[in-house]
Amino acid sequence: MFDQIQLVINLDGAGYYDGKTSYSLYGCPQPLADHIRQSLNPHSELYEGELWYQSDHMIFVINQRPALTITAEKFIQLCTDITHTEKDRSHIYACA
């Protein structure tokens, strides 16, 4: 099953109103990584952030499938203080 997956895209916390949106790449072949960067870097609200390993994309990365994550710049704050609490409401996300 995993060998049929070309790229995993994990959206986790994307759109949080406080800060920009970051992306990170895991195990992507260089041509794919270059294409993703060329596609995303022109957008001023996006930037390539630090790698983070606390989400669903890691099961695919462990199984040697490339992954792209898109998340909130303040992902750690979001997950620590808001996610899955009574504060987790649609109005705190830009796309709501």
Backbone bond lengths (Angstrom), bond angles and torsions (degrees), N, CA, C in turn:
res aa  C-N    CA-C-N  psi(-1)  N-CA   C-N-CA  omega(-1)  CA-C   N-CA-C  phi
1 M - - - 1.449 - - 1.533 111.07 -
2 F 1.322 119.10 -49.66 1.456 121.28 -176.30 1.525 112.32 -61.34
3 D 1.313 118.11 -32.74 1.457 120.80 -176.25 1.528 113.00 -66.96
4 Q 1.323 118.33 -13.43 1.460 121.56 178.46 1.532 112.53 -89.16
5 I 1.316 116.97 -8.30 1.464 121.68 -176.65 1.526 109.27 -87.09
6 Q 1.333 116.04 120.83 1.472 122.18 -178.92 1.526 111.77 -83.90
7 L 1.345 116.97 -40.02 1.462 122.35 -177.79 1.519 108.84 -160.33
8 V 1.310 116.00 132.05 1.464 122.03 174.35 1.525 107.28 -97.33
9 I 1.321 116.89 132.94 1.464 121.56 175.64 1.519 107.31 -118.55
10 N 1.322 115.85 118.04 1.460 121.95 -178.25 1.526 109.04 -111.45
11 L 1.328 116.16 114.47 1.466 122.66 173.69 1.514 107.22 -98.83
12 D 1.318 116.74 114.33 1.463 120.49 -175.14 1.521 109.13 -139.93
13 G 1.312 116.44 104.04 1.459 121.04 -179.73 1.520 113.29 80.96
14 A 1.308 117.65 8.13 1.470 120.93 -179.31 1.527 110.04 -64.95
15 G 1.332 115.53 143.22 1.457 120.39 177.04 1.514 114.57 93.89
16 Y 1.321 118.29 0.25 1.474 120.78 177.37 1.524 108.89 -57.70
17 Y 1.314 117.11 131.62 1.465 121.90 -171.14 1.527 113.95 -66.26
18 D 1.321 118.53 -24.65 1.459 122.08 -173.96 1.530 110.21 -95.58
19 G 1.313 116.08 92.31 1.454 120.68 178.86 1.517 112.07 113.75
20 K 1.314 114.28 178.44 1.458 121.59 -179.63 1.527 110.33 -85.66
21 T 1.308 114.63 -176.41 1.455 122.04 176.26 1.519 107.60 -110.94
22 S 1.328 116.17 133.14 1.461 119.82 179.77 1.520 110.26 -113.13
23 Y 1.314 113.83 158.86 1.460 119.88 173.86 1.512 108.14 -133.00
24 S 1.323 115.92 157.30 1.469 121.31 175.59 1.519 109.05 -147.19
25 L 1.322 114.35 153.67 1.458 122.19 -174.44 1.525 110.36 -117.52
26 Y 1.320 115.73 142.96 1.462 122.29 -177.52 1.522 109.34 -134.97
27 G 1.314 116.55 116.52 1.462 121.27 174.19 1.511 115.30 62.44
28 C 1.312 117.12 23.68 1.468 119.92 -179.82 1.524 109.31 -80.82
29 P 1.327 117.34 132.84 1.464 119.54 172.33 1.528 109.38 -57.49
30 Q 1.312 117.31 148.18 1.463 121.24 -173.74 1.528 113.88 -53.77
31 P 1.332 120.30 -44.13 1.481 118.43 178.40 1.528 112.75 -60.54
32 L 1.322 117.37 -38.84 1.462 121.12 178.06 1.523 110.46 -68.42
33 A 1.327 117.97 -45.26 1.465 122.13 178.58 1.528 110.28 -59.11
34 D 1.327 116.60 -44.05 1.463 120.60 178.76 1.529 110.94 -61.76
35 H 1.329 117.03 -43.13 1.465 121.07 179.67 1.534 111.18 -63.38
36 I 1.311 117.04 -43.52 1.470 120.48 179.33 1.518 109.92 -62.71
37 R 1.322 116.92 -47.38 1.468 120.26 -179.95 1.531 111.36 -61.05
38 Q 1.320 117.29 -43.77 1.460 120.80 179.35 1.529 111.22 -62.72
39 S 1.321 116.41 -32.04 1.466 120.82 -179.75 1.525 112.29 -77.57
40 L 1.328 117.30 -36.80 1.464 120.79 -173.29 1.524 114.37 -94.44
41 N 1.320 118.31 -32.74 1.468 120.81 -173.97 1.530 115.25 -61.14
42 P 1.327 120.44 -30.57 1.476 118.76 178.94 1.535 114.02 -65.66
43 H 1.303 118.21 -14.54 1.467 121.79 -177.54 1.521 109.59 -88.76
44 S 1.324 116.50 115.02 1.464 121.49 -173.87 1.526 113.47 -64.15
45 E 1.319 117.62 -22.21 1.468 119.74 -179.56 1.525 112.51 -84.15
46 L 1.340 116.97 -3.71 1.468 122.78 179.73 1.518 110.35 -114.65
47 Y 1.316 116.19 146.82 1.462 120.30 173.13 1.523 108.48 -151.02
48 E 1.321 115.73 156.98 1.461 119.88 177.72 1.523 108.64 -80.79
49 G 1.317 115.73 115.05 1.456 121.39 -176.04 1.516 112.50 -98.69
50 E 1.295 114.18 -173.10 1.454 121.23 179.96 1.529 110.36 -72.05
51 L 1.314 114.99 154.75 1.464 120.21 174.33 1.521 108.98 -69.16
52 W 1.322 115.97 143.23 1.459 120.67 174.19 1.523 108.06 -139.95
53 Y 1.292 114.47 144.21 1.467 120.51 -167.73 1.526 113.32 -117.47
54 Q 1.320 118.75 9.59 1.457 122.10 -172.86 1.518 114.31 -95.46
55 S 1.307 119.03 34.05 1.453 117.42 -177.21 1.526 111.51 -145.45
56 D 1.315 114.12 -178.13 1.457 122.40 -171.06 1.527 114.96 -63.30
57 H 1.314 117.85 -23.72 1.461 119.54 -178.62 1.523 112.98 -63.50
58 M 1.324 117.28 -22.50 1.463 120.34 -174.33 1.524 113.34 -67.27
59 I 1.315 119.73 -28.81 1.464 120.18 177.42 1.531 109.77 -62.97
60 F 1.320 116.87 -32.94 1.457 121.05 177.99 1.526 111.15 -77.23
61 V 1.324 116.74 -42.06 1.460 120.89 178.70 1.529 110.12 -61.35
62 I 1.325 117.13 -43.02 1.461 121.65 177.34 1.526 110.45 -58.62
63 N 1.324 115.86 -32.69 1.470 121.36 178.54 1.525 112.20 -93.51
64 Q 1.328 115.33 23.44 1.466 123.82 172.11 1.526 114.21 61.78
65 R 1.326 116.01 36.71 1.461 121.24 173.75 1.522 107.55 -107.92
66 P 1.315 118.85 135.81 1.462 121.26 179.27 1.527 110.99 -68.50
67 A 1.326 114.54 149.55 1.461 119.03 -177.86 1.528 110.92 -140.51
68 L 1.315 113.75 149.22 1.458 124.14 172.38 1.520 106.21 -123.55
69 T 1.326 116.66 127.58 1.463 119.57 175.42 1.519 109.25 -112.37
70 I 1.297 115.69 144.72 1.458 122.74 175.45 1.522 105.97 -129.46
71 T 1.332 115.44 123.16 1.450 119.83 -174.01 1.522 111.17 -149.12
72 A 1.307 115.67 178.18 1.458 122.04 177.38 1.522 110.28 -77.36
73 E 1.326 115.30 143.90 1.461 120.86 175.21 1.536 110.03 -54.71
74 K 1.304 116.41 -36.97 1.464 121.85 -178.20 1.528 110.85 -102.15
75 F 1.321 115.54 44.96 1.456 122.00 -177.31 1.525 112.70 -55.52
76 I 1.312 117.50 -45.39 1.473 120.81 -177.54 1.522 110.16 -62.97
77 Q 1.330 117.89 -45.46 1.463 121.09 176.84 1.520 110.76 -60.98
78 L 1.321 115.58 -45.27 1.459 121.05 -179.77 1.525 110.59 -58.08
79 C 1.318 116.93 -48.44 1.469 120.70 -178.14 1.519 112.90 -71.00
80 T 1.312 116.50 -31.11 1.459 120.15 -178.46 1.524 111.96 -76.93
81 D 1.342 116.59 -42.72 1.459 120.53 -170.67 1.526 115.99 -105.34
82 I 1.338 117.85 -20.18 1.469 118.77 -168.89 1.533 114.34 -124.68
83 T 1.331 116.99 -50.03 1.461 121.19 -172.73 1.532 111.78 -54.44
84 H 1.312 115.78 131.08 1.468 124.27 178.72 1.531 112.94 62.54
85 T 1.335 116.03 29.19 1.461 121.09 172.81 1.524 107.88 -121.53
86 E 1.324 117.21 178.65 1.458 121.10 177.85 1.529 111.97 -66.48
87 K 1.336 118.37 -16.12 1.472 122.55 177.09 1.532 112.61 -79.03
88 D 1.290 117.61 -12.56 1.479 123.14 -175.34 1.525 109.08 -80.34
89 R 1.327 115.95 86.07 1.467 123.03 -177.04 1.518 109.88 -123.65
90 S 1.306 117.94 152.82 1.460 122.53 -175.01 1.534 113.33 -59.72
91 H 1.309 119.19 -28.13 1.470 120.06 -175.83 1.533 113.49 -68.88
92 I 1.296 119.23 -12.32 1.479 120.86 178.97 1.510 112.01 -87.06
93 Y 1.308 117.85 -0.34 1.462 122.48 179.00 1.515 109.52 -110.92
94 A 1.324 116.45 136.20 1.462 122.21 -176.79 1.521 112.43 -60.58
95 C 1.322 116.70 -28.37 1.465 119.43 -175.69 1.525 112.54 -86.00
96 A 1.287 118.48 -2.21 1.475 121.33 -177.62 1.503 112.23 -75.25
